[in-house]
C-alpha cells in the first residue's frame, strides 16, 4: 500500500492519497470534497424534529427526495460537501416561519384534512381544534387555490400528527369521506403526502373506525 503523500509521513493511505490523520485534518479545514454521511443525517434529523418532511427538505435544498432519504439512513459512508452545506444552511434556522403572507402548496393540507375526515374527524371539528372558525378547513380544501398559508398548514400538520391514528367521533364524516374516495392516514407517508404526483397506498384497512349510529 502506498504511503501518505504528506512529507515525512509514512502512514498508509486512508482516502485521497492521505493517511487517516491527515485526511481528518483536511476535512476539518474544509479542504475535502466529501464529508461523513452521519453529519448530514444529523442535520436532516434536526429538521425532522421541527416537523419538516423529506419532501420539504428536498425542495428547499434542491435535492431529490430519494437523496435526502439515503443520507438520513446513511446508505453510504460519505457525501458531497456541497450537499452537506445545502442542508446545513437550512438546519441553521429550522423553525418554519409562520406568517399570513407566506404560502406553501396546498396538497398536503388537503390530504391531511381528508384523511382525518376518513377517520371520523369532521372538518368543522378539525377547524375548531386548530383554533379557527368552523368553516375554515372545508372552505380551504374546496377552493381552487394551489397554496395555503404556512400558519394554517402548520396547524393542520400538528393536528394530523396528533389524531391521524385515533378514530374520531363523527361516523357521518367518515362515511362521506369514504364515498368521495378520500384516502386514510396510513395510505400516506412523509415522502408522499405532500407530493402532488404521489398516489395513496391502499395495501391495508385501518381498524377502529366509528360505526354509523355510534354514540
C-alpha positions in Angstrom: 0.0 0.0 0.0 1.3 3.5 -0.9 2.3 5.8 1.9 0.6 9.2 2.6 1.6 12.0 0.2 2.4 14.4 3.1 6.1 15.0 3.5 7.8 12.8 6.1 4.5 10.8 6.7 4.7 7.0 6.2 1.2 6.2 7.3 -1.0 4.0 5.0 -3.3 5.8 2.6 -6.8 6.2 4.0 -8.5 8.3 1.3 -7.5 10.7 -1.4 -3.8 9.7 -1.1 -3.8 10.8 2.6 -3.4 8.8 5.8 -6.3 8.9 8.2 -4.8 11.6 10.4 -4.0 14.0 7.6 -7.3 13.3 5.9 -9.2 14.3 9.1 -7.1 17.5 9.3 -8.0 18.4 5.7 -11.7 17.5 6.4 -11.8 19.7 9.5 -10.2 22.5 7.5 -12.9 22.2 4.8 -10.5 21.0 2.2 -12.1 17.7 1.3 -14.8 17.2 -1.3 -16.7 14.7 0.9 -17.8 14.6 4.5 -19.2 11.7 6.6 -22.8 11.0 5.8 -23.5 10.8 9.5 -23.0 14.6 9.7 -25.7 15.2 7.0 -28.0 12.6 8.6 -27.8 14.5 11.9 -28.9 17.8 10.1 -31.9 16.0 8.5 -32.9 14.5 11.8 -32.9 18.0 13.3 -35.2 19.2 10.6 -37.5 16.3 11.2 -37.9 17.2 14.8 -39.2 20.6 13.6 -41.9 18.9 11.5 -40.1 19.1 8.2 -40.8 16.2 5.8 -38.4 14.5 3.5 -40.1 16.3 0.6 -39.8 19.7 2.4 -36.0 19.2 2.9 -35.6 18.1 -0.7 -37.4 21.0 -2.2 -35.6 23.6 -0.1 -32.2 22.1 -0.7 -32.7 21.4 -4.3 -32.2 17.7 -3.9 -34.1 14.6 -4.9 -36.3 13.1 -2.1 -34.5 9.8 -2.5 -31.2 11.5 -1.9 -32.4 13.1 1.3 -33.7 9.7 2.5 -30.5 7.9 1.6 -28.4 10.5 3.6 -30.7 10.2 6.6 -30.5 6.4 6.5 -26.7 6.6 5.9 -26.8 4.4 2.9 -23.2 5.4 2.1 -20.3 6.4 4.3 -19.6 9.9 2.8 -21.5 12.6 1.0 -20.5 15.6 -1.1 -19.5 18.6 1.0 -21.6 20.8 -1.3 -24.7 18.8 -0.4 -23.8 19.0 3.2 -23.6 22.8 3.0 -27.1 23.0 1.5 -28.5 21.0 4.4 -26.5 23.0 6.9 -27.9 26.3 5.6 -31.4 25.0 6.1 -30.8 23.4 9.5 -29.2 26.6 10.8 -32.8 28.1 11.2 -35.1 25.0 11.2 -38.2 26.7 12.5 -40.7 27.3 9.7 -41.7 30.9 9.9 -45.4 31.3 10.2 -46.8 34.4 8.5 -50.1 35.3 6.9 -48.4 36.2 3.6 -46.1 33.2 3.4 -47.6 30.3 1.5 -46.9 26.7 0.7 -48.5 24.2 -1.8 -52.0 23.1 -0.6 -51.6 19.4 -1.5 -50.5 18.2 2.0 -53.1 20.3 3.8 -55.9 18.9 1.7 -54.8 15.3 2.0 -54.4 15.6 5.8 -57.9 17.1 6.2 -59.4 14.4 4.0 -57.6 11.7 5.9 -58.7 13.0 9.3 -62.3 13.1 7.9 -61.9 9.4 6.9 -61.1 8.6 10.5 -64.2 10.4 11.7 -62.9 13.8 12.5 -65.2 16.2 10.7 -63.8 19.4 9.1 -65.7 21.7 11.5 -64.1 19.8 14.4 -60.7 20.0 12.8 -61.0 23.8 12.4 -62.1 24.3 16.0 -59.2 22.1 17.3 -56.8 24.2 15.2 -58.2 27.4 16.7 -60.0 28.6 13.5 -63.6 29.3 12.6 -65.7 26.1 12.0 -65.9 26.6 8.2 -62.2 27.3 7.6 -60.9 23.8 6.8 -63.8 23.0 4.5 -63.5 26.3 2.6 -59.8 25.9 2.1 -60.0 22.3 0.9 -62.7 23.1 -1.6 -61.3 26.2 -3.2 -59.2 26.1 -6.4 -56.2 27.9 -4.9 -52.9 26.0 -5.2 -51.5 27.3 -1.9 -52.3 27.8 1.7 -50.7 30.0 4.4 -47.8 28.5 6.3 -49.6 29.2 9.6 -52.7 27.2 8.6 -50.6 24.4 7.1 -48.5 24.2 10.3 -51.7 23.9 12.4 -53.0 21.1 10.2 -49.7 19.2 10.4 -49.8 19.4 14.2 -53.4 18.2 14.3 -52.7 15.4 11.9 -49.7 14.2 13.9 -51.9 14.1 17.0 -55.1 12.5 15.6 -54.1 10.5 12.5 -54.4 7.1 14.2 -57.2 7.9 16.5 -60.8 7.1 15.4 -63.0 10.3 15.6 -66.5 10.7 17.0 -68.2 11.5 13.7 -69.3 8.4 11.6 -71.1 10.6 9.1 -67.9 12.5 8.3 -66.1 9.1 7.9 -68.9 7.8 5.6 -68.8 10.9 3.4 -65.0 10.7 3.1 -65.1 7.1 2.0 -67.9 7.7 -0.5 -65.8 10.5 -2.0 -62.7 8.3 -2.3 -60.6 10.1 0.2 -57.5 8.2 1.4 -57.0 7.3 5.1 -53.9 8.5 7.0 -52.0 5.2 6.6 -52.3 5.4 2.8 -49.6 8.2 3.0 -46.2 8.6 4.5 -43.9 11.6 5.0 -42.4 11.1 1.5 -45.7 11.1 -0.4 -48.4 13.1 1.4 -47.1 16.5 0.2 -46.1 15.2 -3.3 -48.7 16.1 -5.9 -47.5 13.3 -8.1 -47.8 10.6 -5.4 -50.8 8.2 -5.1 -52.2 6.7 -1.9 -51.2 3.2 -1.0 -54.3 1.1 -0.1 -52.5 -2.0 1.0 -54.3 -2.2 4.3 -57.6 -1.3 6.0 -57.5 0.8 9.2 -59.4 -0.6 12.1 -61.4 1.1 14.8 -63.4 3.5 12.6 -66.6 4.8 14.1 -69.7 2.9 13.1 -72.6 4.7 11.7 -75.0 5.4 14.5 -72.4 5.0 17.2 -72.5 7.4 20.1 
